[in-house]
Amino acid sequence: MSLAAAYPVFRVDAWSTLHLGGPEAEWDAPPLTHRDYLLLAKLHQGNRLEVRETRHGLEINTGRYIGYIAFEHFAVGIRPGIDHRHLQRMIQFTYGIDDLDFYPHLGEAPVEDFPIQDLLIKGLVHHVDGLVRQGLFHDYVERQENLAACRGAIVFAQVARNPGARVELPCRFEDRTADVLVNRVLLGGLALARRLTRNPGLLGDIGRLQALLGAYVERISLSDDVFRRAYRELTRLNVHYRPAIDLCYLLLREATLAEGGTSSHHFPTFLLDMAQLFERFIGKLLKTLAPPGLRVVDQHTISYYTAPPGQTAPRLRPDFMIRDEEGRLVTIVDSKYKFFDRRPVDVGDLYQLTIYGLADAPVTGRVVALYPASTGPAGDGFGLLPPGRFRARRGYVYGVKGTPGRELQVVFRPVDLDRVWDVLQSPEPAVRAAFFAELLA
């Protein structure tokens, strides 16, 4: 626990439990207020955090979300379970951010010493600044105005409805402008980011970019529908906007938590879904490392079940499929942000991958789940392993019985993030191909 102006911050790791109060607890249970219960309702609804009130105090169970939750009288900081240096580089690699040095010694800082959202906001500022320097995307937008000089086509239907002498004619024309949806989303994302950060450097950069965009673009309120429209309007001419739009959407999706709790202490409430971040990271990593002749396919559906009349058969959707030049399925890969080197493999995950393998048999007879190795800076997993507990450095391999003529292995393989960065910096294609093969072996 750390203190900020007598405001206690309790630290806990992802996929773990924190006890506040009780005879064996290290800290007393702080009181919960009405505003805290409103925030907890949102957390429970989104499966972000589970808080149980027991006769001894509070039991806090974390999952795949990390970040900072500000209650009225205390806060909970959820650490990622991996070295913060790796978290920083994972975000940097996944979202294509060149510079994340705005916090000194960020890699060694605990999550309570900087808000997670500032990493994402820095990435958004980086991308928007690049788009502005490159030149904002312009497109033709149809307009209709009453003009003294004819432009485009005259709207004769409107003239017929309003006959009589006039000095202006209703005209319909196309105007090339920067005031298009993708730029409006960027401006809305910057406005949202301004409410989520207290970093002076970021606030200065956001204000500068808001002034530049605001001179040409109308601000809109962000929503899921707005992002659906924005993604539909991405073409080869503006697809370079996608990383910035992704970051805007990520901020919007997690920022709604701040409305249910106070942010007057320390940092605003914000949680990051590490499962989604890790999935995107694994997808980009596999595509970067894949040797010639192999391609990585995202979110491809598999038809496996049949349904009775009137019912719809469910479809399976693995995270990634590896196919060869002839289109044959080499293996299936699923990302799991769980630390199987310090906890048992979930039976549900084992069942899920087994069904994937049985539904569309890969030629290697192997289905792989990739999870992050949770080794901390000292190499001890932040001290979370019980004494004598064996750490599976190479993961786990399960053989599936009862599949005549179809050999199937379900492999749970840890991703050594220390090695990932070294491999990505290597100029040798053979080094990347070897690491790719090792991950899927």
C-alpha positions in Angstrom: 0.0 0.0 0.0 1.2 3.5 -0.8 -0.2 6.8 0.6 -1.0 10.0 -1.3 -2.3 12.7 1.0 -3.6 10.1 3.5 -5.4 8.3 0.7 -4.6 4.6 0.8 -3.8 2.8 -2.5 -3.9 -1.0 -2.3 -1.9 -2.9 -4.9 -3.0 -6.2 -6.3 -2.0 -8.2 -9.4 -4.2 -9.3 -12.2 -5.8 -12.7 -11.7 -5.4 -12.6 -7.9 -7.3 -11.9 -4.7 -6.8 -9.1 -2.2 -8.3 -9.3 1.4 -9.0 -6.1 3.3 -10.0 -6.6 6.9 -10.2 -9.8 9.0 -7.8 -11.3 11.5 -5.2 -12.4 9.0 -5.4 -9.3 6.7 -2.6 -6.8 6.6 -5.0 -3.8 6.3 -8.4 -2.8 7.7 -11.4 -2.7 5.4 -12.2 0.8 4.3 -15.8 1.9 4.2 -17.9 1.9 1.0 -20.1 4.9 0.1 -23.1 5.2 -2.1 -20.9 6.4 -5.0 -18.6 3.4 -4.5 -21.6 1.1 -4.8 -22.6 2.8 -8.1 -19.0 2.2 -9.4 -19.0 -1.4 -8.2 -22.2 -2.0 -10.1 -20.5 -0.9 -13.3 -17.4 -3.0 -12.5 -19.5 -6.1 -11.9 -21.6 -5.6 -15.0 -18.5 -5.5 -17.2 -16.8 -8.3 -15.3 -13.9 -6.0 -14.6 -13.7 -6.5 -10.9 -15.4 -8.5 -8.2 -15.7 -7.1 -4.7 -17.4 -9.2 -2.1 -18.4 -7.9 1.4 -17.7 -10.6 4.0 -18.1 -10.5 7.7 -14.4 -9.8 8.1 -14.2 -7.1 5.4 -13.7 -6.9 1.6 -12.5 -9.6 -0.8 -11.3 -8.1 -4.1 -10.9 -10.6 -7.0 -9.2 -9.3 -10.1 -9.2 -10.7 -13.6 -7.8 -9.6 -17.0 -8.2 -5.8 -16.4 -5.4 -3.6 -15.0 -5.3 0.0 -14.0 -6.5 2.2 -11.2 -9.9 2.3 -9.5 -10.6 5.4 -7.3 -13.2 4.9 -4.5 -14.2 7.6 -2.1 -11.8 6.7 0.7 -9.3 4.4 -1.0 -8.1 3.2 -4.4 -7.1 -0.2 -5.9 -4.2 -0.3 -8.3 -4.2 -3.5 -10.4 -0.7 -4.4 -11.7 -0.4 -6.3 -15.0 1.5 -9.3 -13.7 4.3 -8.7 -16.2 7.2 -6.3 -16.0 6.0 -2.7 -16.6 8.8 -2.3 -19.1 7.1 -5.1 -21.1 3.7 -3.5 -20.8 5.1 -0.3 -22.2 6.8 -2.0 -25.1 3.8 -4.1 -25.8 1.6 -1.1 -26.2 4.3 0.6 -28.2 4.6 -2.3 -30.6 0.9 -3.1 -30.9 -0.2 0.5 -31.7 2.9 1.6 -33.6 4.0 4.3 -31.1 7.6 5.5 -31.6 8.1 7.4 -28.3 7.0 6.6 -24.8 9.7 8.4 -22.8 7.4 11.2 -21.4 7.5 9.5 -17.9 11.1 9.1 -16.6 12.0 5.5 -15.8 8.5 4.4 -16.7 9.6 0.8 -17.1 10.5 0.5 -13.4 7.6 2.5 -12.1 4.6 0.8 -10.4 1.2 1.3 -11.9 0.2 3.6 -9.1 2.9 6.1 -10.1 1.4 6.7 -13.5 -2.1 6.2 -15.0 -2.3 3.5 -17.6 -4.4 5.7 -19.8 -1.5 8.1 -20.3 0.3 5.4 -22.3 -2.6 5.2 -24.6 -3.1 9.0 -24.7 0.6 9.5 -25.6 0.1 7.1 -28.5 -3.0 9.0 -29.7 -1.1 12.3 -29.5 1.8 10.7 -31.5 -0.5 9.5 -34.2 -2.6 12.6 -34.5 0.5 14.8 -34.6 1.8 12.7 -37.5 -1.5 12.9 -39.3 -1.6 16.7 -39.0 2.0 17.0 -40.2 1.3 14.7 -43.1 -1.9 16.6 -44.0 -5.4 15.8 -42.8 -7.5 13.6 -45.0 -9.9 15.5 -47.2 -13.0 14.2 -49.0 -15.9 15.5 -51.1 -19.0 16.1 -49.1 -22.3 16.9 -50.7 -23.8 20.3 -49.6 -27.0 22.2 -50.4 -27.1 26.0 -50.1 -28.8 29.0 -51.5 -26.3 30.8 -53.7 -26.3 34.0 -55.7 -24.1 32.3 -58.4 -25.0 28.8 -59.6 -22.7 26.1 -58.4 -23.2 22.4 -59.1 -26.8 21.5 -59.8 -29.9 23.6 -59.2 -32.4 21.9 -57.0 -35.5 22.5 -59.3 -37.8 20.6 -56.9 -37.2 23.3 -54.3 -37.6 26.0 -56.8 -41.0 24.6 -57.8 -42.1 24.4 -54.2 -41.2 28.1 -53.7 -41.9 30.0 -56.9 -41.4 33.7 -57.3 -38.6 36.1 -57.8 -35.4 35.4 -56.0 -31.8 36.5 -55.9 -30.4 33.2 -54.7 -30.9 29.7 -56.1 -30.9 26.4 -54.2 -27.8 24.5 -55.4 -26.5 21.1 -54.6 -22.7 20.7 -55.0 -19.7 18.8 -53.6 -17.2 20.5 -51.5 -13.7 19.1 -50.7 -13.2 19.5 -46.9 -11.3 18.1 -43.9 -14.6 18.2 -41.9 -15.2 14.4 -42.4 -16.0 11.7 -39.9 -12.5 10.3 -39.3 -11.2 13.8 -38.4 -14.2 14.4 -36.2 -13.4 11.2 -34.4 -9.9 12.4 -33.8 -11.1 15.7 -32.3 -13.6 13.9 -30.1 -10.9 11.5 -29.0 -8.6 14.4 -28.0 -11.4 16.0 -26.0 -11.9 12.7 -24.2 -8.2 12.3 -23.6 -8.1 15.8 -22.1 -10.5 14.7 -19.4 -8.6 11.5 -18.6 -5.1 12.9 -18.0 -3.4 15.2 -15.6 0.1 15.1 -17.2 1.1 18.7 -18.0 3.0 17.7 -21.1 0.2 15.7 -22.5 -2.3 18.4 -21.7 -0.2 20.9 -23.6 0.1 18.6 -26.7 -3.6 17.9 -26.6 -4.5 21.6 -26.5 -2.3 22.3 -29.4 -3.8 19.6 -31.6 -7.3 20.5 -30.6 -6.7 24.1 -31.8 -5.3 22.8 -35.1 -8.1 20.4 -35.8 -10.9 22.6 -34.4 -10.1 25.2 -37.0 -11.3 22.9 -39.8 -13.3 20.1 -38.1 -16.6 20.1 -36.2 -16.5 18.3 -32.8 -18.9 15.3 -32.3 -19.8 13.1 -29.3 -18.2 9.7 -29.5 -20.3 6.6 -29.4 -20.2 2.9 -30.5 -22.3 3.9 -33.6 -19.9 6.7 -34.5 -17.0 4.3 -34.5 -18.9 1.7 -36.5 -19.5 4.3 -39.2 -15.9 5.5 -39.0 -14.5 2.0 -39.5 -16.9 1.5 -42.5 -15.6 4.6 -44.1 -11.9 3.5 -43.9 -10.5 3.0 -47.4 -7.1 2.7 -48.9 -6.9 6.5 -48.9 -7.4 6.9 -45.2 -6.6 3.5 -43.7 -3.5 5.1 -42.1 -6.0 6.7 -39.6 -6.8 3.3 -38.1 -4.3 3.2 -35.3 -5.5 6.6 -34.0 -9.1 5.6 -34.3 -8.4 2.3 -32.5 -6.9 4.3 -29.6 -9.8 6.7 -29.5 -12.2 3.7 -29.3 -10.1 2.1 -26.6 -10.2 5.3 -24.5 -14.0 5.6 -24.9 -14.7 2.0 -24.0 -12.8 2.2 -20.7 -13.4 5.8 -19.8 -17.1 5.4 -18.8 -16.0 3.9 -15.5 -14.8 7.4 -14.4 -18.4 8.6 -14.3 -19.3 6.2 -11.5 -16.6 7.2 -9.0 -14.7 10.1 -7.8 -11.4 11.2 -9.3 -10.5 13.8 -6.7 -7.8 11.6 -5.3 -4.6 10.6 -7.1 -5.6 9.5 -10.7 -9.0 9.0 -12.4 -10.5 5.6 -12.6 -9.5 3.7 -15.7 -9.1 0.0 -16.5 -7.4 -1.6 -19.5 -8.5 -4.9 -20.9 -5.2 -6.8 -21.1 -6.8 -9.8 -22.9 -7.7 -7.6 -25.9 -4.3 -5.9 -25.8 -2.5 -9.2 -25.6 -4.6 -10.6 -28.5 -3.7 -7.7 -30.7 -0.1 -8.0 -29.7 0.1 -11.7 -30.5 -1.6 -11.1 -33.9 0.9 -8.4 -34.9 3.8 -10.5 -33.5 2.8 -13.6 -35.5 2.4 -11.6 -38.7 5.8 -9.9 -38.2 7.6 -13.2 -37.5 5.8 -15.5 -40.0 8.3 -16.8 -42.6 7.5 -16.8 -46.4 4.9 -19.4 -47.3 2.9 -19.0 -44.1 0.2 -16.5 -43.5 -1.7 -15.5 -40.3 -5.5 -15.3 -40.6 -7.5 -13.3 -38.0 -10.8 -14.4 -36.5 -11.8 -16.9 -39.1 -15.0 -18.8 -38.3 -15.3 -22.6 -38.3 -18.6 -24.5 -39.0 -18.6 -27.5 -36.7 -22.0 -27.9 -35.2 -25.3 -28.8 -36.8 -28.5 -27.4 -35.5 -32.1 -28.7 -35.3 -34.7 -27.1 -37.6 -35.5 -23.5 -36.6 -32.2 -23.1 -34.6 -28.9 -21.5 -35.6 -25.8 -23.6 -35.3 -23.0 -21.8 -33.3 -19.8 -21.0 -35.2 -16.4 -21.2 -33.7 -14.0 -18.3 -34.0 -10.4 -18.9 -33.0 -8.1 -15.9 -32.6 -5.7 -16.9 -35.4 -5.1 -19.6 -38.0 -1.8 -20.3 -39.7 -2.1 -21.5 -43.3 0.4 -22.5 -45.9 0.7 -21.4 -49.5 -1.8 -24.1 -50.6 -4.4 -22.8 -48.1 -4.0 -25.8 -45.7 -4.5 -25.2 -42.0 -1.1 -25.6 -40.3 -2.2 -24.8 -36.8 -4.6 -22.8 -34.7 -3.4 -20.2 -32.2 -5.4 -18.6 -29.4 -4.1 -15.9 -27.1 -4.7 -16.2 -23.3 -3.8 -13.4 -20.9 -3.5 -15.8 -18.0 -0.5 -16.8 -16.0 -0.4 -20.6 -16.3 3.2 -20.6 -15.0 1.8 -19.8 -11.6 -1.8 -21.2 -11.7 -3.3 -24.4 -13.1 -4.5 -24.4 -16.7 -8.2 -23.6 -16.8 -10.3 -26.6 -17.8 -12.6 -24.4 -19.9 -9.6 -23.1 -21.9 -8.5 -26.7 -22.5 -12.0 -27.7 -23.7 -12.2 -24.6 -26.0 -8.9 -25.4 -27.8 -9.8 -29.1 -28.1 -13.0 -28.2 -29.9 -11.0 -25.9 -32.2 -8.7 -28.8 -33.1 -11.4 -31.3 -33.6 -13.5 -28.9 -35.7 -10.9 -28.1 -38.3 -8.0 -30.5 -37.9 -4.6 -28.8 -38.5 -2.1 -30.7 -40.5 0.4 -30.5 -37.6 -2.2 -32.0 -35.2 -1.5 -29.1 -32.9 -3.5 -26.3 -31.3 -1.5 -23.7 -29.4 -2.5 -21.2 -26.7 0.0 -18.4 -26.1 0.2 -16.8 -22.7 2.6 -14.2 -21.2 5.4 -15.5 -19.0 4.9 -13.6 -15.7 8.5 -13.3 -14.7 9.2 -10.0 -13.1 12.4 -7.9 -13.0 14.0 -10.2 -10.4 13.0 -13.3 -12.3 10.7 -14.5 -9.6 7.2 -13.7 -10.9 6.9 -10.8 -8.4 7.2 -13.3 -5.6 3.8 -14.8 -6.3 4.9 -18.4 -6.7 4.4 -20.5 -3.5 7.6 -22.0 -2.2 8.6 -25.1 -4.1 6.1 -24.5 -6.9 7.5 -25.6 -10.3 7.4 -23.0 -13.0 6.7 -24.4 -16.5 9.2 -22.7 -18.6 8.2 -24.5 -21.7 4.5 -24.7 -21.0 2.2 -27.7 -21.0 1.3 -30.2 -23.7 -2.0 -32.2 -23.5 -2.6 -35.2 -25.8 -6.3 -35.8 -26.8 -7.4 -39.4 -26.6 -10.2 -41.0 -28.6 -9.4 -39.4 -31.9 -8.6 -42.3 -34.3 -6.8 -41.2 -37.4 -6.5 -37.7 -36.0 -3.6 -37.0 -33.6 -4.3 -33.9 -31.6 -2.1 -32.0 -29.1 -3.2 -28.9 -27.1 -0.2 -26.9 -26.3 0.0 -24.0 -23.7 3.1 -22.1 -24.5 4.5 -19.1 -22.6 5.8 -16.1 -24.5 9.1 -14.9 -23.2 8.8 -11.1 -23.7 12.5 -10.6 -23.0 13.3 -12.6 -26.1 10.5 -11.1 -28.1 12.1 -7.7 -28.2 15.6 -9.1 -29.0 14.1 -11.2 -31.9 12.2 -8.2 -33.3 15.4 -6.1 -33.4 17.3 -8.9 -35.2 17.9 -8.2 -38.9 18.2 -12.0 -39.6 15.1 -13.6 -41.1 16.3 -17.0 -39.8 16.2 -15.7 -36.2 12.6 -14.6 -36.6 11.5 -17.8 -38.3 13.1 -19.9 -35.6 11.3 -18.0 -32.8 8.1 -18.3 -34.8 8.5 -22.1 -35.0 9.4 -22.3 -31.4 6.3 -20.5 -30.3 4.1 -22.9 -32.3 6.1 -26.1 -31.6 
